């Protein structure tokens, strides 16, 4: 009888300890967040004639659905992507890329003003972009980050539109998410420089 009482008490004590452990278990660590922040130190330039006042409106980038997320994508096999558990982007690719596009194209000096949404007025040119890929590719002999973008520049007066596909691959220093973030910023710099050259070459109507 006494033994049974001690057994019950022990069981209750163990249950209480396990419950306390459950209540005070540390939450899983938050994912580390990376950002795209780099812009080219030098960009193609085209000085604006004194008599001209063209403006450029940069629409918010569209993003392929698989990459329209703060999740950080990588690929181990062709035609498949996965996402890191402990690393993510601090904003979506479109949210990170939009201010970098504006900053880069302002520095070309080709336009009297470089505008972005929510601006709703008229502009001489409209730049539309779509991010098709932002992925760390581990299928390559040398692991790399790949950024693929589609560009379209439209003259709002003539309605002439020109398009271009950009694919930039930047090697990663090692097989890690941190190395991927660093490589993604280097790839972004190269991508922005190509965007700037495309706009300057075609904003000539």
C-alpha positions in Angstrom: 0.0 0.0 0.0 2.8 2.3 1.0 4.8 1.3 -2.1 1.9 2.1 -4.3 1.6 5.6 -2.8 5.3 6.3 -3.4 4.9 5.0 -7.0 2.0 7.4 -7.6 3.9 10.3 -6.1 6.9 9.5 -8.3 4.8 9.3 -11.4 3.2 12.7 -10.6 6.6 14.2 -10.0 8.0 12.9 -13.3 4.9 14.2 -15.1 5.3 17.6 -13.5 9.0 17.8 -14.5 8.2 16.8 -18.1 5.5 19.4 -18.3 7.8 22.1 -17.0 10.4 21.1 -19.6 7.8 21.3 -22.3 6.7 24.8 -21.1 10.2 26.2 -20.9 11.7 24.6 -24.0 13.6 27.3 -26.0 11.9 28.2 -29.3 13.8 27.3 -32.5 16.2 30.0 -33.6 14.9 32.5 -36.1 16.1 32.2 -39.6 19.1 34.3 -40.6 18.0 37.0 -43.1 20.0 38.1 -46.1 19.5 41.2 -48.2 20.4 42.4 -51.7 21.9 45.8 -51.2 24.8 46.2 -53.6 24.7 48.5 -56.6 27.4 49.0 -59.3 30.2 51.4 -58.3 30.2 52.5 -61.9 27.3 52.5 -64.3 27.0 53.4 -68.0 26.3 57.1 -68.4 24.6 59.2 -71.0 24.5 62.9 -70.2 21.1 64.4 -70.7 21.0 67.2 -73.4 20.0 70.6 -71.9 16.9 70.8 -74.0 15.6 67.3 -73.2 13.5 66.2 -70.2 12.7 62.5 -70.6 11.5 60.6 -67.6 11.6 56.9 -66.8 9.0 55.1 -64.7 10.2 51.8 -63.2 7.3 49.5 -62.4 7.5 47.1 -59.5 9.3 44.0 -60.7 7.1 40.9 -61.2 8.5 37.6 -60.0 8.0 34.0 -61.0 5.8 32.4 -58.4 8.4 30.0 -57.1 10.7 32.9 -56.2 8.0 35.4 -55.1 8.7 34.7 -51.5 11.2 35.5 -48.7 12.3 31.9 -48.8 15.8 31.4 -50.1 15.9 29.0 -53.0 18.5 26.4 -54.0 18.6 23.5 -56.4 20.3 20.1 -56.1 18.7 18.5 -59.2 17.6 19.8 -62.6 14.0 21.1 -62.7 13.7 21.1 -58.9 14.1 23.7 -56.2 14.1 23.7 -52.4 14.3 26.3 -49.7 16.7 26.7 -46.8 15.2 26.1 -43.3 17.6 28.4 -41.4 18.2 31.2 -43.9 15.8 33.5 -45.8 15.6 36.8 -47.5 14.7 39.9 -45.5 12.2 40.9 -48.2 10.9 39.4 -51.5 13.2 39.6 -54.5 11.0 42.3 -56.1 11.0 44.4 -52.9 14.8 44.2 -52.7 15.4 44.8 -56.4 13.1 47.8 -56.9 15.1 50.5 -55.0 18.4 49.2 -56.5 17.0 49.6 -60.0 15.9 53.2 -59.2 19.3 54.1 -57.7 21.3 52.6 -60.6 19.2 54.2 -63.3 19.3 57.6 -61.6 23.1 57.5 -61.8 23.1 57.1 -65.6 22.1 60.7 -65.9 20.0 59.8 -68.9 16.7 61.0 -67.5 15.4 64.2 -65.9 13.6 62.0 -63.4 13.5 58.3 -62.5 10.1 57.5 -61.0 8.7 54.5 -59.3 5.3 53.3 -58.1 3.0 54.5 -56.6 3.7 57.4 -59.1 0.7 57.4 -61.4 1.5 60.3 -63.9 2.8 60.2 -67.4 6.4 59.4 -68.2 8.5 59.2 -71.4 9.6 55.6 -70.9 8.3 52.7 -68.8 10.6 49.9 -67.7 9.0 46.6 -66.8 11.1 43.8 -65.3 10.4 40.2 -64.3 12.6 38.1 -62.0 12.5 34.6 -63.5 15.2 33.1 -61.2 17.1 33.9 -58.0 18.6 30.6 -57.0 21.7 29.0 -55.6 22.6 26.3 -58.1 24.4 23.2 -56.7 24.1 21.2 -59.9 26.9 23.1 -61.6 30.5 22.0 -61.6 31.2 25.2 -59.7 28.3 26.1 -57.5 26.9 29.5 -58.3 24.0 31.9 -57.9 21.9 32.6 -60.9 19.7 35.6 -61.6 17.5 35.6 -64.6 15.5 38.7 -65.6 13.2 39.7 -68.4 13.3 43.4 -69.4 10.9 45.5 -71.5 11.4 49.2 -72.1 8.4 51.0 -73.7 8.3 54.5 -75.2 5.0 55.9 -73.9 4.6 58.3 -76.9 5.6 56.0 -79.9 4.5 52.8 -78.1 7.7 51.2 -79.3 8.8 48.4 -77.0 12.1 46.5 -76.8 12.8 43.5 -74.7 15.9 41.6 -73.4 16.7 38.5 -71.4 19.5 38.8 -68.8 21.1 35.7 -67.1 23.9 36.3 -64.7 25.8 33.4 -63.0 28.1 34.2 -60.1 30.3 31.6 -58.5 30.0 30.9 -54.8 33.1 30.8 -52.6 31.7 27.7 -50.8 28.6 25.5 -50.5 26.7 27.5 -47.9 23.8 29.9 -47.6 26.1 32.8 -46.5 28.3 32.3 -49.6 25.2 32.3 -51.7 24.0 35.7 -50.2 27.4 37.2 -51.0 27.4 35.8 -54.5 23.8 37.0 -55.0 24.9 40.5 -54.3 27.8 40.3 -56.8 25.3 38.9 -59.3 22.9 41.8 -58.6 25.6 44.3 -59.4 26.3 42.7 -62.8 22.6 42.5 -63.5 22.0 46.1 -62.7 24.9 47.2 -64.9 23.3 45.2 -67.8 19.9 46.8 -67.1 21.4 50.3 -67.2 23.2 49.6 -70.5 20.0 48.2 -72.0 18.0 51.2 -71.0 20.6 53.7 -72.3 20.9 51.9 -75.6 17.2 51.9 -76.2 16.0 55.2 -74.7 16.8 57.1 -77.9 13.4 57.8 -79.6 
